[in-house]
């Protein structure tokens, strides 16, 4: 919830976010009540068994995959969340520079 407070303070244009359906809807209820944002949860059909690709999820998983190339982010070495956030930003700056070069 701390992260959502920071996001709300920095951006007033957020209208919807994607969430995981594994918590039984508690996260969705809290976010919609406190922030008024719409939370989209995508669940696999009950008739399907095993892995089912979910719409839009690949974009998030791809981003986490990019972060695995940076040894500093393999474990949580940082003492503060601000320094951890800074190293994630540095990693993504590196990724974006490599993509435009």
GIBEL-V226887 format. One line per field, one symbol per residue. ss: DSSP state (@ for helix, = for strand, . for the rest). psi: psi as a letter, one per 20 degrees, with the letter a starting at -180 (. if undefined). Layout:
ss = ???
psi = ???
This chain:
ss = .@@@@@@@@@.....====.@@@..@@@@@@@@@...====...............@@@@@@@@@@@...@@@.......@@@@@@@@@@@@@@@@@@@@.
psi = hghhggghhhpjjphqrprqjijjjgggggghgghjqpppppqqqhiqqbpopqpihhhghgghhhhiiohhjhrniqhqhghghghgggghggghhhhi.
